């Protein structure tokens, strides 16, 4: 969508439609993969839904709306923004592009951007430094809800409108300290992982469940959704091993010990791709295992390449960071207009198999798949 900064009032309705269509052209939470293929995934019955950190009911990102008059008011405001991210990655790059594309349409100028590399102390310092610029809005994924809380509260107190991604700093209140929190439809991601793993092993067999053994809102909801779905919807699948991984860098070690006890697993679920998914894949290879199917979350090149080559990886459940960026930018518009935003906003997920792997890079990251993957796919 290329809507120029100098669009006239007569064209604002088109801008409204474009901004409102955060989810247009994307799969809904219950759709199957966009491309047909040999892995047929039948959706299980819904057994729950994603709730916010404080039990908030979810609102889909596609429900966000700014009218043509509201967009004109934002564009006339001369507003500025700061972006305080947690890391530099393909996810953050696509997220950033989604934010900036929408900000250009809303006439909001980005005056600062930082990346903490998951260092909470650095992020706290970043927020304190940015506060001196008095940005109109701040979009961020807080690394640590305790360490960073005081810095975010100080920025909110000076009038900056904060839109959060996937985490709420301790003590911050919706409507007072932040506009809204945006995240993935976490339950659907876990549910899709269960449906995909069941499909990969023919709805029967034994599996290992490698979950995130930490108090982490995002991974906990996804892991629990997987376990609930696989347990309640697939009676012929037995979870014979439940192994918590507290340190993602030790996943290969944990998986190796599990494989010694259960060498003939039909499948395995891993809480996310990098590094634990890669660690479990390495353990399977090191143990000479050639049959266990692997399903995890996030678009990761080593696992995607394994999938493209017909290896262990049967499916990756991924989100759409570009669309999450759109949603955050539109929510920022709500804050600037003092228009109440829903407290908890979720974006859709995609089930990726070998058949729609190349397309998934475009849908999720808005870029082509790496050459290594395209070569393995014969593209």
ZIKA-V825499 format. One line per field, one symbol per residue. phi: phi as a letter, one per 30 degrees, with the letter a starting at -180 (. if undefined). psi: psi as a letter, one per 40 degrees, with the letter a starting at -180 (. if undefined). burial: 1 if it has 16 or more other ideal C-beta (glycine too) atoms within 10 Angstrom, else 0. Layout:
phi=???
psi=???
burial=???
This chain:
phi=.ccddcededcddddeddddcecdicdddcddedcdaddcccddddcladcdecidddbdedddbbdddddddddddidbbbcccdacaeedddeddddddddddciccdcabbbchicddddededdddeddhddbbcacddbdcddedddddddddjddcccciaceeidceiccbdaccaddddddddddddddeddciiakcbccccddadbeddddddddedddddccbdcccdcbbbdcdcedcdddddedddddbdcddabcbdadbcdddddddddddcidbbddbbbbjcbdedddedddidddcabcbcbdddddedddddddeddchcecedbbbcdcbccbedcddddddddchaddeeedddddic
psi=hghidfhiddedddddddddfdeheiiieeiiidiiadhhhhhiiheaihiidfeiiihideehhhiddddddddeefiiiihgidihiddddddddddddddddefhhheihiheffhdddddddddddddefidihhihhdheddedddddddddeehhhhiheihihehhhdddidihhaigdddddddddddddddefeiaiiihhihgighddddddddddddddddegeehhgehhhhhdhdeedddddddddddgefidiihididhedddddddddddefhedhihhaiihhddddddddefadhdihhiagddddddddddddddddefhhiidhhiiiihhhiddfddddddddefiiiiddddddef.
burial=0010001000010011011101100110100110000010101100001111100101111101010101110110001111111100011111111111111111110101111100110011011001100011111111111011101110110001111111111001010011111111111111111111111110001111111110001111111011111100110010011010100100110111011001001111111111111111111100001001111111111111111100111111111111111111111111111000111111111111111111011011110010001001100
